[in-house]
Amino acid sequence: MHLVRRLLLVLPVVLLFFSLIVENAVAAEPIRPDTTVGISIAVIIGIVATIITFFTFGGIKYVTAENVLDTEIRKNLYEYIDEYPGSHLREIARELDLKPSNAAWHLRKLEQTNLVRSRVIGGKKVFYLVEGGIEARKEAIAESILKNKNARDIMLYLQQNPGKHLLEIAHALDLNHHTVKWHIKKMYLAELIDGDTSNSAYPVYYPTEMGKSVLQNFSDQIKKPGRAA
């Protein structure tokens, strides 16, 4: 049934196009038998080639919110992002055994139909579902940040030792304090941690409830078989 609809859609366009070619050719010179035969053959070849191209490359099919998940690839992408919000393109392509270019094309369709959103975090575009609204976006950003081992170590340290300042964190984890400061800023903006700035010289930090929850969820995810951090 879908093939018939697509054929009915394309044939009038093709016939109109080639009829214009024939009309121009006839108007340009007197009609001769060999000319008529040549034009007829050209029209037939053109129609056949157009139909083959149409079916080979999928034809003119508009992707809408109603049919976007009819494709197995996009359905798998949607379900993967639902389970792992904040995943970036190459990670998604790797986990689903897709070429990055193919995954990117289908992800654009999910974005265009308002099922998925993306945001650049740390130089990588990460994806999350629209359905969850602001909370889904926050969770996706938070999980994307915690994919960095240093950020994850800082978060885990603060969970076990809340109320520590930047230099204490850097010393405990043997990290450069500039590195810690950079991650602290990102986690603060993502609402993974909060801070007490009453002592402006040495503000202290502690994890938020959302931060604890995301850290736990992330830890559970990377323990799944075949799931790499």
C-alpha positions in Angstrom: 0.0 0.0 0.0 2.9 2.4 0.8 4.5 1.6 -2.5 1.3 2.5 -4.4 1.0 5.8 -2.6 4.5 6.7 -3.3 4.1 5.7 -7.0 1.0 7.8 -7.3 2.9 10.7 -5.7 5.9 10.7 -8.0 4.4 9.7 -11.4 2.5 13.0 -12.0 5.5 15.0 -11.2 7.8 12.9 -13.5 5.3 13.0 -16.4 4.8 16.7 -16.1 8.6 17.3 -16.2 9.2 15.2 -19.2 6.1 16.5 -21.1 7.6 19.9 -20.8 10.9 18.6 -22.3 9.0 17.0 -25.2 6.9 20.2 -25.7 10.1 22.3 -25.9 11.8 19.9 -28.2 8.8 19.8 -30.6 8.5 23.6 -30.6 12.2 24.0 -31.4 12.3 22.0 -34.6 9.9 20.2 -37.1 8.8 16.8 -36.1 10.6 13.9 -37.8 9.9 10.2 -37.2 13.4 9.6 -35.8 13.0 12.6 -33.5 9.7 11.3 -32.2 11.2 7.9 -31.5 14.2 9.4 -29.8 12.1 11.6 -27.5 9.8 8.7 -26.6 12.8 6.6 -25.6 14.3 9.4 -23.6 11.0 10.0 -21.8 10.7 6.3 -20.9 14.3 6.0 -19.7 13.8 9.2 -17.6 10.7 7.9 -16.0 12.2 4.5 -15.2 15.4 6.1 -13.8 13.4 8.4 -11.7 11.2 5.7 -10.3 14.2 3.5 -9.5 15.9 6.4 -7.7 12.7 7.2 -5.9 12.4 3.7 -4.4 16.1 3.2 -3.9 16.6 6.2 -1.7 13.3 6.2 0.1 11.3 8.6 -2.0 9.7 11.8 -0.7 8.6 10.9 2.8 8.0 13.6 5.3 9.0 12.7 8.9 6.5 13.7 11.5 6.1 13.2 15.2 3.5 10.5 14.3 5.8 8.4 12.1 9.3 9.3 13.2 9.6 6.2 15.5 8.3 3.9 12.8 11.9 3.4 11.8 13.7 0.8 13.9 16.9 2.8 14.1 15.2 5.9 15.4 13.2 3.8 17.8 16.4 2.3 19.2 18.0 5.8 19.4 15.0 7.1 21.3 15.0 4.2 23.8 18.8 4.5 24.3 18.6 8.2 25.1 15.7 7.5 27.4 17.8 5.1 29.3 21.1 7.0 29.1 20.3 10.8 28.9 23.4 12.9 28.3 25.0 10.5 25.9 27.0 12.0 23.1 26.9 11.2 19.4 30.0 8.8 19.1 29.0 7.0 22.3 25.5 6.4 21.0 26.8 5.3 17.6 29.2 2.9 19.2 26.7 1.4 21.6 24.1 0.9 18.9 26.7 -0.2 16.3 25.9 2.6 13.9 28.1 4.9 11.8 28.3 8.3 13.4 27.0 10.0 10.3 24.0 7.7 10.1 23.2 8.2 13.8 23.6 12.0 13.4 21.1 12.0 10.5 18.4 10.1 12.5 19.1 12.1 15.7 18.3 15.3 13.7 15.0 13.8 12.7 14.2 13.1 16.4 15.2 16.7 17.2 13.1 18.1 14.3 10.0 16.3 15.5 10.6 17.6 19.0 11.2 14.3 20.7 14.9 14.9 21.5 17.0 17.9 22.5 20.7 18.4 22.4 23.2 20.6 24.1 27.0 21.1 23.8 28.8 20.1 27.1 32.5 20.1 27.3 32.8 20.3 23.5 30.5 17.3 22.9 26.8 17.4 21.8 24.8 15.4 24.3 21.2 14.3 23.9 18.1 14.0 26.2 14.4 13.5 25.7 12.0 16.5 25.5 9.4 14.5 27.4 11.1 14.9 30.8 11.2 18.7 30.4 13.7 20.7 32.5 14.4 17.9 34.9 15.4 15.6 32.0 17.7 18.4 30.7 19.3 18.8 34.1 19.9 15.1 34.5 21.4 14.8 31.0 23.8 17.6 31.6 24.7 16.3 35.1 25.4 12.8 33.8 27.4 14.2 30.9 29.6 16.1 33.4 30.1 13.0 35.5 31.4 11.0 32.6 34.7 12.7 33.3 36.7 10.7 35.8 38.1 13.7 37.7 34.6 15.2 38.0 33.3 11.9 39.2 36.1 11.6 41.8 35.4 15.1 43.1 31.7 14.4 43.4 32.3 11.1 45.2 34.8 12.7 47.5 32.3 15.5 48.4 29.6 12.9 49.0 31.9 11.2 51.5 33.4 14.4 52.9 30.9 17.3 52.5 32.0 20.8 53.4 35.5 20.7 51.9 37.1 23.7 50.1 38.9 23.6 46.8 42.5 23.2 48.1 41.4 20.3 50.4 39.7 18.6 47.5 42.8 19.1 45.3 45.1 17.8 47.9 43.0 14.7 48.8 42.6 13.7 45.2 46.2 14.7 44.1 44.8 17.0 41.4 45.9 20.4 40.3 43.7 23.0 42.0 42.9 24.7 38.7 41.6 21.4 37.4 39.4 21.1 40.5 38.2 24.7 40.2 37.2 24.1 36.6 35.1 21.0 37.5 33.7 22.6 40.6 32.4 25.5 38.5 30.7 23.1 36.0 29.2 21.0 38.7 27.9 24.1 40.6 26.2 25.4 37.4 24.7 22.0 36.8 23.3 22.0 40.4 25.3 18.9 41.3 26.9 20.7 44.2 26.1 23.7 46.3 28.5 26.0 48.2 28.8 27.9 51.4 30.5 31.2 50.5 30.2 32.8 54.0 34.0 32.5 54.1 34.8 34.0 50.7 38.5 33.1 50.9 37.7 29.4 51.3 34.1 28.6 50.1 33.2 25.0 50.9 31.1 22.6 48.8 28.8 19.7 49.3 26.6 17.6 47.0 23.0 18.4 46.4 20.3 15.8 46.6 20.1 15.8 42.8 23.9 15.4 42.7 23.7 12.3 45.0 21.0 10.8 42.9 22.7 11.4 39.6 26.0 10.0 40.9 24.2 6.8 42.1 22.3 6.4 38.8 25.5 6.9 36.9 27.4 4.4 39.0 24.6 1.9 38.4 24.7 2.5 34.6 28.5 1.9 34.3 28.2 -1.4 36.1 25.8 -2.8 33.5 27.4 -5.4 31.2 28.9 -3.9 28.1 28.3 -0.4 29.3 31.5 1.7 29.3 31.9 5.0 31.2 
